[in-house]
Amino acid sequence: MRLRFSATAVLISGMLPLIASAELLGDHPGYLHALSDLHTARWNLQHRSGEAPVSTQEDIAISEIDRAIGEARKAAHDDAKDLNSHPAEDASLDHPGRLHHAVELLEKAHDDLAQEEDNPTARSIKRRAIDHVDKALTATRQAIHDFEHSR
């Protein structure tokens, strides 16, 4: 009985680091949520019926989102995240229109990417992704402004 207890204790103590590292990999799903939100924001910008004054800003936002997606995918890969996982978007349709929804999604992506990062390699990639998201946000907000003032 005592030998069985000792063997079990040794086995469990040997597995603790594996359990902890597996938990760490799943603890920060920010990259995956950000990717979902970025893809949906991009879709909202690309599939909006375009008005001429807005399209330039939308094109800028889409380009920046594409860059942010690339950086977020690299950071997620470096952080050993499953890139085949596609969590639902974080944002809801609280604001009318696809431009407003894109802003909401980009803000959520920014927040998801801004989560604390333990992996030093992923930190610089993550900062670049956040920079692209911020540029996409600026362009999308400008598109909203342009649209509202073109009426």
Phi, psi and omega in degrees: 000313182294321179295319179296319179296317180295318179296320178295317180297317179296317180298314181295316180295328177288334181273343183305314179299324178293317179297316180297317181290324177295322179293320179298321180297328181264351185288334185240078181279015184305318180299316183292319177295318179299316179299317178300312181295321179295317179297318180290320177299317179299316179299317179299321179288320185284332186256013176280139177294120192277136167258143184307314184294341185266332191301324179297315179293323177296319178299318178297314181299317180297318178298317180292323177296318178301319178293318179297319178299316179299315180292318180296322178295319178297314181296319179297319178296314179297333181265011176061037176273152178278105182289352176273354177278133182230084179293157179294154179299153181275333188271155174243170182273069178281334183250148179288145173088155183286331177295316179295322178294320178299319178299314180300316180294319180294322177296319178295318179298318178303312181297319179296318180288334184280000177299152181303140182236125179272337184277111183300326179294320183285337184301311183291324177295317180298318178299320177295320178298316179298319178300317179293321177297317180297321177293322177295321177298314179301314181294321180291319176297322177295322177298319177297313179301311180301318180295315182293331181264001178265356182281000000 
